[in-house]
Amino acid sequence: MRIPPFIEIDGKRHLWRDLVNLRREQREAARRTEQPALFELRNDSRPLAERTAASRYLEPSLFTRRDGS
C-alpha cells in the first residue's frame, strides 16, 4: 500500500514535506530566541573563596567564628 503524499487536518489537505519544513523552521526559530534576564545582572566582586556557601565553609575568613555561633 502506498503512503499518501498529504495528511488531512481539520478538513484541509496538507503536504507532508510542507509540514516537515514548517516544523524545521519552528525548531530553528525556537533555538535562536534569547531569554532576557529577570533582573539586572551584576558582577560578583567577592573573592573566589567567598562566592559559594561550600567555599565559605571550606575556607573560613579571618572574621568567621569557629565555635559555631
N, C-alpha and C positions, 0 to 999 in steps of 0.2 A: 504494500500500500504506500502510495506517495504522500509525503507531508505537504499540506497546502502552503503556498508562499505568503499567506496572510493569516491574521487572527482577528476574530470578531470581538470587539469590546463595546458594550452599550449600543449594540446595533450598528456599529460602524466597522468597516474593514480597515485594518492597519497592516502594512507590510512588516514582516519580521525584521528586515535589515534597517528599516526606519526606526523601529523601537530599540534595536540594539544601538544604533548611532545616537539616539536621544539619550539613552541610559549612559552611554560613554561620555557624552557632553555633560550630563548631570554630575557624574563622578568627578570629572575633571574640574568643574566649577566648584564643587564642594572641597576639593583638595586645595584649590587656590585661595579660598577665603581665609581671611585673617581675623582672629578673635581679639577684640580690643580688651585692654586691661580694665578690671573693675575699679581700680583705684590707682592713684599716682605711684609709680614705681620709684623707689629711692635706693641709692647705693648704700650698702651696709658698711659703715666706716669702722666697725669694731674689729679688733684683732682677730685673726683667723681662729684662734683657740677659743674665742668667746662667741662665735656666731651660732653655734648649735648647743642645745642642752647637753648632749652627750660630750661635746668637747669641754664645756664648762665643768662637767662632773669629773672628767679625766684630768684636767689641768686647772685646778682652782687658782684664782688670782690671789694677789697679796692681801686683799681686804676681805676674803672669804673666811668665815669662822669654821673651824674644823670640829667643834664639839657638837655639831648637829643643830644648833639653834641660830 
